[in-house]
Amino acid sequence: MISALDGPIIAVMTLVMLIAGTTNGLAGFGFALVGTMALATVIDPATAVVFMIIPILAVNLSLVRELSQEELRSCSRRFGPLITAALVGTVVGMAVLNTIPTAPLRVGLGLLTLGFVATAQRRIPLPAWSTGEIGTIAHTRVGMVGVGGISGLLFGGTNVGVQIIAYLRSFELSHGLFVGVVALVFLGLNGVRVGVAGLLGLYPSRELLVVSIAAAVPAAIGVAIGKRLRVTASERSRRLVVLGLLTAVGLRLVSGGLGLI
């Protein structure tokens, strides 16, 4: 953990929030992944995970407004088992966060990032099992509980929620509805995580908590910029930007965790 935040570190955090927010506004996802992984290259990974909780909450609060009241009620009922199970898993994941050594955590985060890029890219064909294709049973309430619990455990300890995103994509929702449902799920998870982080003493200082709250502002600005770009950018260009950024960050994390740079 870091005990003090100086001017250059805060400037980097602000820039990361803007870039991650723009990425999320543009693609409909990626804020937690881009933000956490980018910050983990310059500060302690566990601190990066905790720091991102409040900005993630703010970003998803702005995106969930894209759902109408009827869609909000319908999706809450439909994906309730997923959200509930993910909440339980998330709390467990947060509880073990401080027990993971820094270097292995950096390598693990980097490999998760590169793994997501590998399964999300479309140029090189991959086996069906590796791309996370979802069977019919996973769409049942029991399946949602299983997917939610495992995904929540990973998200709680790393901020990596791409497995939840892949699962929700399998329902073939329209892009606008997909963005809103993703925001709804992560809004619920991070609303609980704020309180759990405080109870578990995961914030190393009050200063970090204050900066984390303030970081919601550049994050929201980035989302607004990304939403505007989404109208004019093609799907291909959006994917290239997001996957290119994640590849660079993933390689940096793995290299740093292994002591190569």
FENMOBEL-V872988 format. One record per residue. PSI is psi in radians with two decimals (NA if undefined). OMEGA is omega as a letter, one per 30 degrees, with the letter a starting at -180 (999 if undefined). Layout:
BEGIN
psi = {PSI/PSI}
omega = {OMEGA/OMEGA}
END
This chain:
BEGIN
psi = {2.69/2.49/-0.32/2.58/2.01/3.10/-0.88/-0.69/-0.74/-0.66/-0.73/-0.75/-0.73/-0.78/-0.73/-0.73/-0.69/-0.82/-0.80/-0.70/-0.74/-0.72/-0.77/-0.72/-0.57/-0.81/-0.28/-0.06/3.04/-0.16/-0.90/-0.75/-0.91/-0.83/-0.85/-0.81/-0.66/-0.77/-0.60/-0.22/-0.28/-0.34/3.02/2.29/-0.71/-0.66/-0.69/-0.73/-0.83/-0.72/-0.63/-0.22/-0.88/-0.78/-0.67/-0.73/-0.79/-0.74/-0.79/-0.45/-0.68/-0.61/-0.54/-0.31/-0.21/-0.24/2.43/2.94/-0.71/-0.75/-0.66/-0.80/-0.77/-0.80/-0.58/-0.71/-0.76/-0.74/0.28/-0.82/-0.65/-0.83/-0.78/-0.82/-0.67/-0.59/-0.78/-0.82/-0.66/-0.76/-0.73/-0.76/-0.70/-0.60/-0.52/0.01/-0.81/-0.13/-0.12/2.19/2.64/-0.90/-0.87/-0.60/-0.72/-0.82/-0.77/-0.77/-0.71/-0.73/-0.66/-0.72/-0.83/-0.58/-0.69/-0.76/-0.75/-0.69/-0.37/-0.44/2.72/0.00/-0.72/2.04/2.40/2.74/2.62/-0.66/-0.53/-0.31/0.10/0.54/2.38/2.26/2.97/-0.68/-0.50/-0.29/-0.05/2.98/-0.66/-0.74/-0.70/-0.70/-0.77/-0.85/-0.75/-0.75/-0.83/-0.75/-0.68/-0.67/-0.80/-0.73/-0.70/-0.61/-0.25/-0.23/0.15/1.97/0.34/-0.47/-0.58/-0.72/-0.78/-0.69/-0.80/-0.57/-0.52/-0.24/-0.04/0.85/2.73/2.77/-0.77/-0.73/-0.67/-0.83/-0.76/-0.71/-0.73/-0.78/-0.71/-0.81/-0.86/-0.40/-0.80/-0.78/-0.79/-0.41/-0.71/-0.66/-0.56/-0.84/-0.71/-0.71/-0.69/-0.76/-0.63/-0.05/0.61/-0.34/2.07/-0.36/2.78/-0.54/-0.78/-0.69/-0.76/-0.78/-0.63/-0.74/-0.78/-0.51/-0.28/-0.46/-1.00/-0.52/-0.79/-0.66/-0.75/-0.73/-0.75/-0.71/-0.80/-0.68/-0.69/-0.71/-0.52/-0.55/-0.63/-0.40/2.46/2.84/-0.68/-0.78/-0.63/-0.77/-0.71/-0.75/-0.88/-0.86/-0.60/-0.76/-0.77/-0.61/-0.81/-0.77/-0.74/-0.78/-0.68/-0.70/-0.82/-0.78/-0.77/-0.71/-0.56/-0.05/0.38/-0.39/NA}
omega = {l/a/a/l/l/a/a/l/l/l/l/l/l/l/l/l/l/a/a/l/l/l/a/l/a/a/a/l/l/a/a/a/a/a/a/a/l/l/a/l/a/l/l/a/l/l/l/l/a/a/a/a/a/l/l/l/a/a/a/l/l/a/a/l/l/l/l/l/l/l/l/l/a/a/l/l/a/a/l/l/l/a/a/l/l/l/l/l/a/l/l/l/l/a/a/a/a/a/a/l/a/a/l/l/l/a/l/l/l/l/l/l/a/l/l/l/a/a/a/a/a/a/a/l/l/l/a/a/a/a/l/l/a/l/a/a/a/l/l/l/l/l/l/l/l/l/a/a/a/a/l/l/l/a/a/a/a/a/l/a/a/l/l/l/l/l/a/l/a/l/l/l/l/a/a/l/l/l/a/a/l/l/a/a/a/l/l/a/a/l/l/a/l/l/a/l/l/a/a/l/a/l/a/a/l/l/l/l/a/l/l/l/l/a/l/a/l/l/l/l/l/l/l/l/a/l/l/l/a/a/a/a/l/l/a/a/l/a/l/a/a/a/l/l/a/l/a/a/a/l/l/l/a/l/l/l/l/l/a/l/999}
END
